[in-house]
Amino acid sequence: MLESDREVLEAVERATRRTATVVRAQLKQGLSGLATVASLAPFIALLGTVLGFANSFPGCAVARSTFMAAIAERLSLALAPTVLGFMVAIPAWLGYSYFKSNLEALDLEMKNASALLVNYLSVYLSVRRS
């Protein structure tokens, strides 16, 4: 191969690496938001539950019935944020895991396609010069 052929191959390699980096960065943008939602939702749910529990007890002093009967309804309402938080966190985490594994597979495919392109181009240039 001539020097200009090597330069062409190097330029193609650089271009494919640059393009793969840009595509990878664009695809990763949404993943960080999804990971944040999946990570924070259980903590926000727990905060809502704790606040709900804390708001359950002042009503007991005014209630004329037994202690457990007075707070049972309030405590069950206090657990609602936990359920909602997990209803958000679990699908978000599953989606994050799914898309992350697909991104890794796509990244591998881009690397393989880039290498294949450079190899085919190298063979083409060698045959053309022969």
TIGUMAR-726812 format. One record per atom (N, C-alpha, C): x, y, z; residue in three letters; atom name; residue number from 1. Coordinates in steps of 0.05 Angstrom, whole numbers. Example, Ala and Ser with C-alpha at 12.3 -4.5 7.8 and 13.67 -1.06 7.14 Angstrom:
<atoms>
+--------+--------+--------+--------+------+--------+
:   east :  north :     up : kolkol : semi : lumkol :
+--------+--------+--------+--------+------+--------+
:    264 :   -114 :    156 :    ALA :    N :      1 :
:    246 :    -90 :    156 :    ALA :   CA :      1 :
:    264 :    -66 :    156 :    ALA :    C :      1 :
:    257 :    -45 :    142 :    SER :    N :      2 :
:    273 :    -21 :    143 :    SER :   CA :      2 :
:    258 :      1 :    157 :    SER :    C :      2 :
+--------+--------+--------+--------+------+--------+
</atoms>
This chain:
<atoms>
+--------+--------+--------+--------+------+--------+
:   east :  north :     up : kolkol : semi : lumkol :
+--------+--------+--------+--------+------+--------+
:     17 :    -24 :      0 :    MET :    N :      1 :
:      0 :      0 :      0 :    MET :   CA :      1 :
:     17 :     25 :      0 :    MET :    C :      1 :
:      8 :     45 :    -14 :    LEU :    N :      2 :
:     22 :     70 :    -15 :    LEU :   CA :      2 :
:     16 :     86 :     10 :    LEU :    C :      2 :
:     32 :    107 :     14 :    GLU :    N :      3 :
:     29 :    124 :     37 :    GLU :   CA :      3 :
:      1 :    137 :     37 :    GLU :    C :      3 :
:     -9 :    145 :     14 :    SER :    N :      4 :
:    -35 :    158 :     13 :    SER :   CA :      4 :
:    -57 :    139 :     21 :    SER :    C :      4 :
:    -54 :    113 :     14 :    ASP :    N :      5 :
:    -73 :     93 :     22 :    ASP :   CA :      5 :
:    -74 :     90 :     52 :    ASP :    C :      5 :
:    -51 :     90 :     65 :    ARG :    N :      6 :
:    -50 :     89 :     94 :    ARG :   CA :      6 :
:    -63 :    113 :    107 :    ARG :    C :      6 :
:    -59 :    136 :     95 :    GLU :    N :      7 :
:    -72 :    160 :    105 :    GLU :   CA :      7 :
:   -102 :    158 :    102 :    GLU :    C :      7 :
:   -112 :    147 :     80 :    VAL :    N :      8 :
:   -141 :    143 :     77 :    VAL :   CA :      8 :
:   -151 :    124 :     98 :    VAL :    C :      8 :
:   -137 :    102 :    103 :    LEU :    N :      9 :
:   -146 :     83 :    123 :    LEU :   CA :      9 :
:   -146 :     95 :    151 :    LEU :    C :      9 :
:   -126 :    111 :    157 :    GLU :    N :     10 :
:   -125 :    124 :    184 :    GLU :   CA :     10 :
:   -147 :    145 :    186 :    GLU :    C :     10 :
:   -153 :    159 :    165 :    ALA :    N :     11 :
:   -175 :    179 :    165 :    ALA :   CA :     11 :
:   -202 :    165 :    169 :    ALA :    C :     11 :
:   -205 :    142 :    156 :    VAL :    N :     12 :
:   -231 :    127 :    160 :    VAL :   CA :     12 :
:   -233 :    117 :    189 :    VAL :    C :     12 :
:   -211 :    107 :    200 :    GLU :    N :     13 :
:   -211 :     97 :    227 :    GLU :   CA :     13 :
:   -218 :    120 :    247 :    GLU :    C :     13 :
:   -206 :    143 :    243 :    ARG :    N :     14 :
:   -211 :    166 :    260 :    ARG :   CA :     14 :
:   -240 :    175 :    258 :    ARG :    C :     14 :
:   -250 :    175 :    233 :    ALA :    N :     15 :
:   -278 :    184 :    229 :    ALA :   CA :     15 :
:   -298 :    165 :    242 :    ALA :    C :     15 :
:   -293 :    139 :    239 :    THR :    N :     16 :
:   -311 :    119 :    251 :    THR :   CA :     16 :
:   -310 :    121 :    282 :    THR :    C :     16 :
:   -286 :    125 :    293 :    ARG :    N :     17 :
:   -284 :    127 :    322 :    ARG :   CA :     17 :
:   -299 :    152 :    332 :    ARG :    C :     17 :
:   -295 :    174 :    318 :    ARG :    N :     18 :
:   -308 :    199 :    325 :    ARG :   CA :     18 :
:   -339 :    197 :    324 :    ARG :    C :     18 :
:   -348 :    185 :    302 :    THR :    N :     19 :
:   -377 :    181 :    299 :    THR :   CA :     19 :
:   -388 :    163 :    320 :    THR :    C :     19 :
:   -374 :    141 :    326 :    ALA :    N :     20 :
:   -384 :    123 :    347 :    ALA :   CA :     20 :
:   -385 :    137 :    374 :    ALA :    C :     20 :
:   -365 :    154 :    380 :    THR :    N :     21 :
:   -365 :    169 :    405 :    THR :   CA :     21 :
:   -389 :    188 :    407 :    THR :    C :     21 :
:   -395 :    202 :    385 :    VAL :    N :     22 :
:   -418 :    220 :    384 :    VAL :   CA :     22 :
:   -444 :    205 :    388 :    VAL :    C :     22 :
:   -447 :    183 :    374 :    VAL :    N :     23 :
:   -472 :    167 :    376 :    VAL :   CA :     23 :
:   -475 :    156 :    405 :    VAL :    C :     23 :
:   -454 :    146 :    416 :    ARG :    N :     24 :
:   -454 :    136 :    443 :    ARG :   CA :     24 :
:   -462 :    157 :    463 :    ARG :    C :     24 :
:   -451 :    181 :    460 :    ALA :    N :     25 :
:   -458 :    203 :    478 :    ALA :   CA :     25 :
:   -487 :    211 :    476 :    ALA :    C :     25 :
:   -497 :    212 :    452 :    GLN :    N :     26 :
:   -526 :    219 :    448 :    GLN :   CA :     26 :
:   -544 :    198 :    460 :    GLN :    C :     26 :
:   -537 :    173 :    458 :    LEU :    N :     27 :
:   -554 :    152 :    469 :    LEU :   CA :     27 :
:   -552 :    151 :    499 :    LEU :    C :     27 :
:   -530 :    159 :    510 :    LYS :    N :     28 :
:   -526 :    158 :    540 :    LYS :   CA :     28 :
:   -541 :    181 :    554 :    LYS :    C :     28 :
:   -547 :    202 :    539 :    GLN :    N :     29 :
:   -560 :    225 :    552 :    GLN :   CA :     29 :
:   -585 :    218 :    567 :    GLN :    C :     29 :
:   -602 :    203 :    555 :    GLY :    N :     30 :
:   -627 :    195 :    569 :    GLY :   CA :     30 :
:   -624 :    175 :    591 :    GLY :    C :     30 :
:   -602 :    160 :    590 :    LEU :    N :     31 :
:   -598 :    139 :    610 :    LEU :   CA :     31 :
:   -592 :    151 :    637 :    LEU :    C :     31 :
:   -578 :    173 :    639 :    SER :    N :     32 :
:   -571 :    184 :    665 :    SER :   CA :     32 :
:   -596 :    194 :    679 :    SER :    C :     32 :
:   -614 :    206 :    664 :    GLY :    N :     33 :
:   -640 :    215 :    676 :    GLY :   CA :     33 :
:   -656 :    192 :    687 :    GLY :    C :     33 :
:   -657 :    170 :    671 :    LEU :    N :     34 :
:   -672 :    146 :    680 :    LEU :   CA :     34 :
:   -659 :    134 :    704 :    LEU :    C :     34 :
:   -633 :    133 :    706 :    ALA :    N :     35 :
:   -619 :    122 :    729 :    ALA :   CA :     35 :
:   -624 :    139 :    754 :    ALA :    C :     35 :
:   -625 :    165 :    750 :    THR :    N :     36 :
:   -631 :    184 :    772 :    THR :   CA :     36 :
:   -659 :    179 :    783 :    THR :    C :     36 :
:   -678 :    177 :    766 :    VAL :    N :     37 :
:   -706 :    172 :    775 :    VAL :   CA :     37 :
:   -707 :    145 :    789 :    VAL :    C :     37 :
:   -695 :    124 :    778 :    ALA :    N :     38 :
:   -695 :     98 :    791 :    ALA :   CA :     38 :
:   -682 :     98 :    818 :    ALA :    C :     38 :
:   -661 :    114 :    821 :    SER :    N :     39 :
:   -647 :    115 :    847 :    SER :   CA :     39 :
:   -661 :    132 :    868 :    SER :    C :     39 :
:   -672 :    154 :    860 :    LEU :    N :     40 :
:   -684 :    172 :    879 :    LEU :   CA :     40 :
:   -713 :    166 :    887 :    LEU :    C :     40 :
:   -728 :    152 :    870 :    ALA :    N :     41 :
:   -756 :    147 :    876 :    ALA :   CA :     41 :
:   -760 :    132 :    902 :    ALA :    C :     41 :
:   -745 :    112 :    909 :    PRO :    N :     42 :
:   -750 :     98 :    935 :    PRO :   CA :     42 :
:   -744 :    117 :    959 :    PRO :    C :     42 :
:   -725 :    135 :    956 :    PHE :    N :     43 :
:   -719 :    153 :    979 :    PHE :   CA :     43 :
:   -741 :    174 :    982 :    PHE :    C :     43 :
:   -752 :    183 :    960 :    ILE :    N :     44 :
:   -774 :    202 :    961 :    ILE :   CA :     44 :
:   -798 :    188 :    973 :    ILE :    C :     44 :
:   -802 :    163 :    965 :    ALA :    N :     45 :
:   -825 :    148 :    976 :    ALA :   CA :     45 :
:   -822 :    144 :   1006 :    ALA :    C :     45 :
:   -798 :    138 :   1015 :    LEU :    N :     46 :
:   -793 :    134 :   1043 :    LEU :   CA :     46 :
:   -797 :    160 :   1059 :    LEU :    C :     46 :
:   -789 :    183 :   1047 :    LEU :    N :     47 :
:   -794 :    208 :   1060 :    LEU :   CA :     47 :
:   -824 :    214 :   1063 :    LEU :    C :     47 :
:   -839 :    208 :   1042 :    GLY :    N :     48 :
:   -868 :    211 :   1043 :    GLY :   CA :     48 :
:   -881 :    194 :   1064 :    GLY :    C :     48 :
:   -870 :    169 :   1067 :    THR :    N :     49 :
:   -881 :    150 :   1087 :    THR :   CA :     49 :
:   -875 :    160 :   1115 :    THR :    C :     49 :
:   -850 :    169 :   1119 :    VAL :    N :     50 :
:   -843 :    179 :   1146 :    VAL :   CA :     50 :
:   -860 :    203 :   1153 :    VAL :    C :     50 :
:   -863 :    222 :   1135 :    LEU :    N :     51 :
:   -880 :    245 :   1140 :    LEU :   CA :     51 :
:   -909 :    237 :   1145 :    LEU :    C :     51 :
:   -918 :    217 :   1131 :    GLY :    N :     52 :
:   -946 :    207 :   1135 :    GLY :   CA :     52 :
:   -948 :    194 :   1163 :    GLY :    C :     52 :
:   -928 :    179 :   1171 :    PHE :    N :     53 :
:   -929 :    167 :   1198 :    PHE :   CA :     53 :
:   -928 :    190 :   1219 :    PHE :    C :     53 :
:   -911 :    209 :   1215 :    ALA :    N :     54 :
:   -909 :    231 :   1234 :    ALA :   CA :     54 :
:   -936 :    246 :   1236 :    ALA :    C :     54 :
:   -950 :    249 :   1215 :    ASN :    N :     55 :
:   -976 :    263 :   1215 :    ASN :   CA :     55 :
:   -998 :    245 :   1226 :    ASN :    C :     55 :
:   -994 :    219 :   1229 :    SER :    N :     56 :
:  -1014 :    201 :   1240 :    SER :   CA :     56 :
:  -1018 :    204 :   1270 :    SER :    C :     56 :
:   -997 :    209 :   1284 :    PHE :    N :     57 :
:   -998 :    208 :   1313 :    PHE :   CA :     57 :
:  -1012 :    232 :   1326 :    PHE :    C :     57 :
:  -1010 :    256 :   1315 :    PRO :    N :     58 :
:  -1025 :    278 :   1329 :    PRO :   CA :     58 :
:  -1055 :    274 :   1329 :    PRO :    C :     58 :
:  -1066 :    260 :   1309 :    GLY :    N :     59 :
:  -1095 :    255 :   1308 :    GLY :   CA :     59 :
:  -1103 :    235 :   1330 :    GLY :    C :     59 :
:  -1085 :    220 :   1341 :    CYS :    N :     60 :
:  -1092 :    200 :   1361 :    CYS :   CA :     60 :
:  -1100 :    213 :   1388 :    CYS :    C :     60 :
:  -1089 :    236 :   1393 :    ALA :    N :     61 :
:  -1096 :    250 :   1419 :    ALA :   CA :     61 :
:  -1125 :    259 :   1418 :    ALA :    C :     61 :
:  -1135 :    265 :   1395 :    VAL :    N :     62 :
:  -1162 :    275 :   1393 :    VAL :   CA :     62 :
:  -1182 :    252 :   1390 :    VAL :    C :     62 :
:  -1173 :    230 :   1380 :    ALA :    N :     63 :
:  -1192 :    207 :   1375 :    ALA :   CA :     63 :
:  -1203 :    196 :   1401 :    ALA :    C :     63 :
:  -1229 :    189 :   1400 :    ARG :    N :     64 :
:  -1243 :    179 :   1424 :    ARG :   CA :     64 :
:  -1242 :    148 :   1425 :    ARG :    C :     64 :
:  -1231 :    135 :   1405 :    SER :    N :     65 :
:  -1231 :    106 :   1404 :    SER :   CA :     65 :
:  -1204 :     96 :   1413 :    SER :    C :     65 :
:  -1200 :     70 :   1411 :    THR :    N :     66 :
:  -1174 :     59 :   1419 :    THR :   CA :     66 :
:  -1152 :     69 :   1401 :    THR :    C :     66 :
:  -1128 :     66 :   1410 :    PHE :    N :     67 :
:  -1104 :     77 :   1396 :    PHE :   CA :     67 :
:  -1101 :     65 :   1369 :    PHE :    C :     67 :
:  -1102 :     38 :   1367 :    MET :    N :     68 :
:  -1097 :     25 :   1341 :    MET :   CA :     68 :
:  -1119 :     31 :   1321 :    MET :    C :     68 :
:  -1143 :     32 :   1330 :    ALA :    N :     69 :
:  -1165 :     39 :   1312 :    ALA :   CA :     69 :
:  -1162 :     67 :   1301 :    ALA :    C :     69 :
:  -1152 :     85 :   1319 :    ALA :    N :     70 :
:  -1150 :    113 :   1311 :    ALA :   CA :     70 :
:  -1128 :    117 :   1290 :    ALA :    C :     70 :
:  -1107 :    102 :   1292 :    ILE :    N :     71 :
:  -1085 :    108 :   1273 :    ILE :   CA :     71 :
:  -1083 :     88 :   1249 :    ILE :    C :     71 :
:  -1099 :     67 :   1250 :    ALA :    N :     72 :
:  -1097 :     47 :   1229 :    ALA :   CA :     72 :
:  -1102 :     59 :   1201 :    ALA :    C :     72 :
:  -1123 :     75 :   1199 :    GLU :    N :     73 :
:  -1129 :     87 :   1173 :    GLU :   CA :     73 :
:  -1107 :    106 :   1165 :    GLU :    C :     73 :
:  -1098 :    122 :   1183 :    ARG :    N :     74 :
:  -1077 :    142 :   1177 :    ARG :   CA :     74 :
:  -1051 :    128 :   1169 :    ARG :    C :     74 :
:  -1044 :    107 :   1183 :    LEU :    N :     75 :
:  -1020 :     92 :   1176 :    LEU :   CA :     75 :
:  -1021 :     79 :   1148 :    LEU :    C :     75 :
:  -1045 :     69 :   1142 :    SER :    N :     76 :
:  -1048 :     57 :   1115 :    SER :   CA :     76 :
:  -1045 :     78 :   1093 :    SER :    C :     76 :
:  -1055 :    102 :   1099 :    LEU :    N :     77 :
:  -1052 :    124 :   1080 :    LEU :   CA :     77 :
:  -1023 :    133 :   1078 :    LEU :    C :     77 :
:  -1008 :    130 :   1100 :    ALA :    N :     78 :
:   -980 :    138 :   1101 :    ALA :   CA :     78 :
:   -963 :    119 :   1083 :    ALA :    C :     78 :
:   -972 :     95 :   1079 :    LEU :    N :     79 :
:   -957 :     76 :   1063 :    LEU :   CA :     79 :
:   -961 :     81 :   1033 :    LEU :    C :     79 :
:   -980 :     97 :   1025 :    ALA :    N :     80 :
:   -985 :    102 :    997 :    ALA :   CA :     80 :
:   -961 :    114 :    982 :    ALA :    C :     80 :
:   -946 :    133 :    994 :    PRO :    N :     81 :
:   -922 :    143 :    980 :    PRO :   CA :     81 :
:   -902 :    121 :    974 :    PRO :    C :     81 :
:   -900 :    101 :    992 :    THR :    N :     82 :
:   -881 :     79 :    988 :    THR :   CA :     82 :
:   -889 :     63 :    963 :    THR :    C :     82 :
:   -914 :     57 :    962 :    VAL :    N :     83 :
:   -924 :     41 :    939 :    VAL :   CA :     83 :
:   -920 :     57 :    913 :    VAL :    C :     83 :
:   -927 :     83 :    913 :    LEU :    N :     84 :
:   -923 :     99 :    889 :    LEU :   CA :     84 :
:   -894 :    101 :    881 :    LEU :    C :     84 :
:   -876 :    105 :    902 :    GLY :    N :     85 :
:   -848 :    107 :    896 :    GLY :   CA :     85 :
:   -837 :     82 :    883 :    GLY :    C :     85 :
:   -845 :     59 :    893 :    PHE :    N :     86 :
:   -835 :     34 :    881 :    PHE :   CA :     86 :
:   -848 :     29 :    854 :    PHE :    C :     86 :
:   -872 :     39 :    850 :    MET :    N :     87 :
:   -885 :     36 :    823 :    MET :   CA :     87 :
:   -870 :     53 :    803 :    MET :    C :     87 :
:   -856 :     74 :    812 :    VAL :    N :     88 :
:   -840 :     90 :    793 :    VAL :   CA :     88 :
:   -812 :     78 :    791 :    VAL :    C :     88 :
:   -800 :     70 :    814 :    ALA :    N :     89 :
:   -772 :     62 :    814 :    ALA :   CA :     89 :
:   -767 :     36 :    800 :    ALA :    C :     89 :
:   -785 :     16 :    803 :    ILE :    N :     90 :
:   -780 :    -10 :    791 :    ILE :   CA :     90 :
:   -781 :     -9 :    761 :    ILE :    C :     90 :
:   -801 :      2 :    748 :    PRO :    N :     91 :
:   -800 :      4 :    719 :    PRO :   CA :     91 :
:   -777 :     21 :    709 :    PRO :    C :     91 :
:   -771 :     43 :    724 :    ALA :    N :     92 :
:   -748 :     60 :    715 :    ALA :   CA :     92 :
:   -722 :     44 :    716 :    ALA :    C :     92 :
:   -718 :     28 :    737 :    TRP :    N :     93 :
:   -693 :     12 :    738 :    TRP :   CA :     93 :
:   -693 :     -9 :    717 :    TRP :    C :     93 :
:   -715 :    -22 :    712 :    LEU :    N :     94 :
:   -716 :    -43 :    691 :    LEU :   CA :     94 :
:   -711 :    -30 :    664 :    LEU :    C :     94 :
:   -722 :     -7 :    659 :    GLY :    N :     95 :
:   -717 :      7 :    633 :    GLY :   CA :     95 :
:   -688 :     15 :    631 :    GLY :    C :     95 :
:   -676 :     25 :    652 :    TYR :    N :     96 :
:   -648 :     33 :    652 :    TYR :   CA :     96 :
:   -630 :      9 :    646 :    TYR :    C :     96 :
:   -636 :    -14 :    659 :    SER :    N :     97 :
:   -619 :    -38 :    655 :    SER :   CA :     97 :
:   -622 :    -48 :    626 :    SER :    C :     97 :
:   -647 :    -47 :    616 :    TYR :    N :     98 :
:   -652 :    -56 :    588 :    TYR :   CA :     98 :
:   -637 :    -39 :    568 :    TYR :    C :     98 :
:   -640 :    -13 :    571 :    PHE :    N :     99 :
:   -628 :      6 :    551 :    PHE :   CA :     99 :
:   -597 :      6 :    554 :    PHE :    C :     99 :
:   -587 :      3 :    578 :    LYS :    N :    100 :
:   -558 :      2 :    582 :    LYS :   CA :    100 :
:   -546 :    -23 :    569 :    LYS :    C :    100 :
:   -559 :    -46 :    571 :    SER :    N :    101 :
:   -549 :    -70 :    558 :    SER :   CA :    101 :
:   -551 :    -67 :    528 :    SER :    C :    101 :
:   -573 :    -55 :    518 :    ASN :    N :    102 :
:   -575 :    -51 :    489 :    ASN :   CA :    102 :
:   -554 :    -31 :    479 :    ASN :    C :    102 :
:   -547 :    -11 :    496 :    LEU :    N :    103 :
:   -527 :      8 :    488 :    LEU :   CA :    103 :
:   -500 :     -5 :    486 :    LEU :    C :    103 :
:   -494 :    -23 :    505 :    GLU :    N :    104 :
:   -468 :    -38 :    504 :    GLU :   CA :    104 :
:   -467 :    -56 :    479 :    GLU :    C :    104 :
:   -489 :    -69 :    473 :    ALA :    N :    105 :
:   -490 :    -85 :    449 :    ALA :   CA :    105 :
:   -486 :    -68 :    424 :    ALA :    C :    105 :
:   -499 :    -45 :    423 :    LEU :    N :    106 :
:   -497 :    -27 :    400 :    LEU :   CA :    106 :
:   -468 :    -17 :    398 :    LEU :    C :    106 :
:   -456 :    -11 :    420 :    ASP :    N :    107 :
:   -428 :     -2 :    420 :    ASP :   CA :    107 :
:   -409 :    -23 :    408 :    ASP :    C :    107 :
:   -413 :    -47 :    416 :    LEU :    N :    108 :
:   -397 :    -69 :    405 :    LEU :   CA :    108 :
:   -402 :    -72 :    375 :    LEU :    C :    108 :
:   -427 :    -70 :    367 :    GLU :    N :    109 :
:   -433 :    -72 :    338 :    GLU :   CA :    109 :
:   -420 :    -49 :    322 :    GLU :    C :    109 :
:   -420 :    -25 :    334 :    MET :    N :    110 :
:   -407 :     -3 :    320 :    MET :   CA :    110 :
:   -377 :     -7 :    317 :    MET :    C :    110 :
:   -364 :    -18 :    338 :    LYS :    N :    111 :
:   -335 :    -24 :    337 :    LYS :   CA :    111 :
:   -330 :    -45 :    316 :    LYS :    C :    111 :
:   -346 :    -66 :    315 :    ASN :    N :    112 :
:   -343 :    -87 :    296 :    ASN :   CA :    112 :
:   -347 :    -77 :    267 :    ASN :    C :    112 :
:   -367 :    -61 :    263 :    ALA :    N :    113 :
:   -373 :    -50 :    237 :    ALA :   CA :    113 :
:   -350 :    -31 :    228 :    ALA :    C :    113 :
:   -340 :    -16 :    246 :    SER :    N :    114 :
:   -317 :      2 :    239 :    SER :   CA :    114 :
:   -293 :    -14 :    231 :    SER :    C :    114 :
:   -286 :    -35 :    246 :    ALA :    N :    115 :
:   -263 :    -52 :    239 :    ALA :   CA :    115 :
:   -268 :    -66 :    212 :    ALA :    C :    115 :
:   -292 :    -75 :    208 :    LEU :    N :    116 :
:   -298 :    -89 :    183 :    LEU :   CA :    116 :
:   -296 :    -69 :    159 :    LEU :    C :    116 :
:   -305 :    -45 :    162 :    LEU :    N :    117 :
:   -303 :    -25 :    141 :    LEU :   CA :    117 :
:   -273 :    -19 :    135 :    LEU :    C :    117 :
:   -257 :    -16 :    155 :    VAL :    N :    118 :
:   -228 :    -11 :    151 :    VAL :   CA :    118 :
:   -215 :    -35 :    137 :    VAL :    C :    118 :
:   -222 :    -59 :    146 :    ASN :    N :    119 :
:   -211 :    -83 :    133 :    ASN :   CA :    119 :
:   -218 :    -85 :    104 :    ASN :    C :    119 :
:   -244 :    -81 :     98 :    TYR :    N :    120 :
:   -253 :    -82 :     70 :    TYR :   CA :    120 :
:   -239 :    -61 :     53 :    TYR :    C :    120 :
:   -237 :    -37 :     64 :    LEU :    N :    121 :
:   -224 :    -15 :     50 :    LEU :   CA :    121 :
:   -194 :    -22 :     45 :    LEU :    C :    121 :
:   -182 :    -34 :     65 :    SER :    N :    122 :
:   -154 :    -41 :     62 :    SER :   CA :    122 :
:   -150 :    -62 :     40 :    SER :    C :    122 :
:   -167 :    -82 :     40 :    VAL :    N :    123 :
:   -166 :   -102 :     19 :    VAL :   CA :    123 :
:   -171 :    -90 :     -9 :    VAL :    C :    123 :
:   -191 :    -72 :    -10 :    TYR :    N :    124 :
:   -198 :    -59 :    -35 :    TYR :   CA :    124 :
:   -174 :    -43 :    -46 :    TYR :    C :    124 :
:   -162 :    -28 :    -28 :    LEU :    N :    125 :
:   -139 :    -12 :    -36 :    LEU :   CA :    125 :
:   -115 :    -29 :    -45 :    LEU :    C :    125 :
:   -111 :    -52 :    -31 :    SER :    N :    126 :
:    -89 :    -70 :    -39 :    SER :   CA :    126 :
:    -95 :    -83 :    -66 :    SER :    C :    126 :
:   -119 :    -91 :    -71 :    VAL :    N :    127 :
:   -126 :   -104 :    -96 :    VAL :   CA :    127 :
:   -125 :    -83 :   -119 :    VAL :    C :    127 :
:   -134 :    -60 :   -114 :    ARG :    N :    128 :
:   -134 :    -39 :   -134 :    ARG :   CA :    128 :
:   -105 :    -32 :   -143 :    ARG :    C :    128 :
:    -87 :    -33 :   -125 :    ARG :    N :    129 :
:    -59 :    -26 :   -131 :    ARG :   CA :    129 :
:    -44 :    -49 :   -145 :    ARG :    C :    129 :
:    -55 :    -73 :   -142 :    SER :    N :    130 :
:    -41 :    -97 :   -154 :    SER :   CA :    130 :
:    -45 :    -99 :   -184 :    SER :    C :    130 :
+--------+--------+--------+--------+------+--------+
</atoms>
